[in-house]
Amino acid sequence: MQRTVEYFETPGKANTERCIELLVEEVRAGREHVVVASTEGDTGAAVARALQGSQANLVVVTHSVGFSKPNVDEFNAEHRQAIESAGGRVVTATMPTHAIETALMKQHQGVYPAYLIAQALRRFSEGTKVGVEISLMACDAGAVPEGADVLTLAGTGRGADTLLLIRPAATKRFLELRVLEILAKPR
């Protein structure tokens, strides 16, 4: 199999439009499951608009409530409405590599396995780390089937700059997860 990978000179939001174009091409070619990282919902809403009328299973994954500050849900209600009106689903969940271990690291100054996994994935790109996490989160929520091929769209900071094809697993079976293809990422 031969595949073209799109590499971006710099990470970040400037690559969002191109990543969405590539994602739409993959859905038109038959990909069924799409998982998008979206903190406030703007990227998720943009993908929902781009996939309007398709049969894709769109799952938009956002931070857990309280991620930025206690009791704060960062996800915009209007974006949630737009995604759900387009047939998508919003999953709000805890990031597997940024949970209890983060609290332990702050309190005890240690380094823990999930942090090491996150740092290893960041060697490819921040979006790679996030893409793996959101596939786990969507799988844990039952929003995508375990073992199905899933497109993940994620990024560095705001917007999207990384498109992956992943065969996810539930977090409990993390070692069964496979990154099958890298379709786009920053250099």
Buried (B, 14 or more C-beta within 10 A) or exposed (E): EEEEEBEBEEBBBEBBEBBBEBBBEBBEEEBBBBBBBBBBBBBBBBBBEBBEEBEBBBBBBBBBBEBEEEEEBBBBEEBBEBBBEBBBBBBBBBBBBBBEBBEBBEEEEEEBEBBEBBEEBBEBBBBBBBBBBBBBBBBBBEBBBBBBBBBBBBBBEBBBBBBBBBBBBBBEEBEEBBBEBBBBBBE
